[in-house]
Amino acid sequence: MQIIKQFGINGDKRQLYNLTQNQDIRISEMRGQRVKVRAYVIYEQPNQDGELSQVFKCITEDGQIAGTLSKAFIQGVMDFLVCMETDDLGEFEVVEKTSKAGRKYIAFKA
């Protein structure tokens, strides 16, 4: 596992470990909701085929750990952080979009 970006962990390695190892809810189950974030981590880990996959996990305002492997969602988070020149997500909305091929996917909305 390689940490790409983190916020709100404040050097608490136990919290970082728990964040990467646990999940209470999928981000995809939060469609249409605004989510306030206390802490998050974006990291890479090998999938079943040995290829690296990025993972986004966050601790919500109510203490739940939410996560996703969605490339579109994670890219949206990364783009937001670059544009805002900060590591603090604050809050976001999970929106559903449709690809040109008609497939539904989740996306990040500030």
N, C-alpha and C positions, 0 to 999 in steps of 0.2 A: 504494500500500500504506500502511495506517495501523496502527501497533502499538497494541494495546489493553492488553496486559499482558505482562510478561516477568520472568524470574527466572533467576539464575545466570549471566547474561551479563557482569556486572560491567564495563560500559562497552566491551567488546570488540566494536566495530562489525563487524569481519571475521567473528567467530563468529556474530553476529546475522544478517548477510547470508547466510552459508553455511547457517544453520539455516532461513532462509526459502526458500532456493533448492534445497535437496537433501532427499532422503528415501530411506532404506534399506529401510524396512518400513512397511506400513500398520498403523495401530492395530487395524483389524479383523482382521488376521492374528494378533493377540496375545490372542485370546479365551481367558479362563480363566487368564491369566498375571498375576502381580504384577510390576509394572514400577517400578523405582527410577529416579527422575528427577534428573539433574544440573543441567539447565537446560531452560527451555521458553519459548515465545513464543506468544501468541495475537494474530492480526492479521487485518485485513480486506483483501481484494483483489477487484477486479472479475472476475466469471466471463465466460464467452463471450458472454453476453447483455448484459453491462455492469452487471449487478446485483452488489451487494456480497455476498461470502460470507466467513464467518469460517473461519479455519484454525487448527488447533492443531498445533504441532510441538514435540517434545521430544528431548533427548539423553538416552539411557538410560545406566544404570550402565556398560554395556559399550561405550559410545561410538556406538551406532547412532542415527540420526535416524529417529524414528517420527512419523507425522502422520495427521491425519484432517480431513475436512470435516463430520463428523457433528454436526448441530445438537444432538442429545440429549446426546452425549458432551461437547461443549464447554460446554453449559449446566450439566451436572453438575460440570465442573471449576470454572466460575465460582461456582456455588452453594457448593461446598466451600470455596473461597477466602474467600468472604464469611462463611460460618459460622465458619471457623477464625480469621478476622481475621489472615491471613498471606498471603504470596505463595508460600510454600514448599509444593509438593505432596508432597514426600517420596517416597511411593510410592502406587501405585493399582493396582486390578485392572480389567481389561477384561471386562465381562460382556455376555452376549447376552440380550436381552429380546424379547418379542413384543408388537406393537401390537394394539389391539382388532380391527383389520382382518386380523390374522394375519401381518403383515409382521415379519420379524426385523430387529433393529437392535442396535447396540452402545451400551453405557452405561458411565459412570464409576462406580466403587465405591471408596470410601476404604478 
